[in-house]
Amino acid sequence: QVQVVESGGGSAQAGGSLRLSCVASGNIESIVDMGWYRRGPDETRELVATIYNDGSTNYADSVKGRFTISRGNAKNTMYLQMNSLKPEDTAVYYCNADYSDHGSYVGSWGQGTQVTVSS
């Protein structure tokens, strides 16, 4: 199994920056990809960004050019650098790790970290 824990949320002014971190533990060699999701005030869950083991990434259109997803050298850490923040980025951000478990594809979720952007 894989467990993930996020950190780094907080408050920022519009135009500011924040950096989120996620640390995975357990059978990290089984991780297929990691990503960030967010749930805003309307309770809709949105995929923010994903990074795959080969280093490829994809982003939601709403964050392209502003957010950068990356993984650390140890491969059990993941980051989301958020620049040029907007009030609409306000949400609870969740780390996700998809991993292989006895032939099944399983998702592990963190507890979420709040990001609040004021205008």
N, C-alpha and C positions, 0 to 999 in steps of 0.2 A: 504493500500500500504506500501511498504518497500523501503527505500532509503539507499544506502551504499556509503561510502566515504573512499578511501584508503589514506594512508600516509606512509612515511618511505623509499621511493626509494632514489636512489643516485648512487654514484660511489664507486667502490671497486677494489682492486687488486685481481688477481687470487689467490685463496686460502683463501681469506678473507670472512667476514660475513656481512650480512645485515638483518634487521628485518622489515617486512612490517606489517602494522596494517590496520584493516578495522573496521569501526563503522557503525552499522545498526541503523536506526531509523524508526519510524512509528509502524506498527503492527508487532512487532518482534515475538509475540507469534505464528504468522502464518508461520514463517520460517521453512522449512523442512530440508534444508541443505545449507551449505555455501562452497564456494570454491575459488580457485585462478586459473586464466588463464593467459596466456601470449601470446603476439604477437611479434615475432622477426622481424629482418630486411627483411626476406622473406615474411612477412605479413601473415604467417600461424598461426592460433590461436591454441594453445595447452592447454589442461587441465593439470594443474600442480598438484593440490591436492584438495581433497574434504573432508569435515568433516560433519558427520550426527548428528542429535539430540541425538542419542544414544552414541555418542562419537567415533564411528567407522570412520576410515579414509581410503583413498586410494590415491596413488601417481603415477605419471607418472614414468616409468622406468628410465627416464633420471635424476630424482632427488631423487630417493630412496636412503636412507642412508645419504643424505646431507641436505635435507629440512625437516622441521617439521611443520605441521599445527596444530593449537590449537585454542580453544575458551576460552574467559575469563569467570570468574565466573558469570558475569552479562548476559552472553549468547548473548549480542548484539555486542560483540567484537570478532574479529578473528585475528589471527596472522600467519605469515609465517616466521619462522626462517630459514634463508638460510646460510648454512655453506659450506666451501670448494668450493666457487664460481668458476665458469669457464667462460671464455669469451663467450661460447655458451649460457650462461644464460642471456646474454644481451637481453633485451626485454622490452616492456611496459607490466606491470603486472596489471591485472584487478581483482577486487573483485566482486564476484557474490553471490547473495542470491536468492535461489529458495523458493517461498512461495505460500501458498494456498490462492486463492482469489475467493470466491463464487463458489467453486467447480472446478476452473481452476488452473493450475500450471503455475506460472508466474515467470520470471527471472528479477531480478534487477541488474543493472551493475553500477560500479563506473566509474569515468572518466579516470582511469588509472594512474599509477605512473612508471616513467622510472627507470630502473635498468641498469647500465652500468658496465661491468666487463672488466678490461684491463689486458693484459698478462704481 
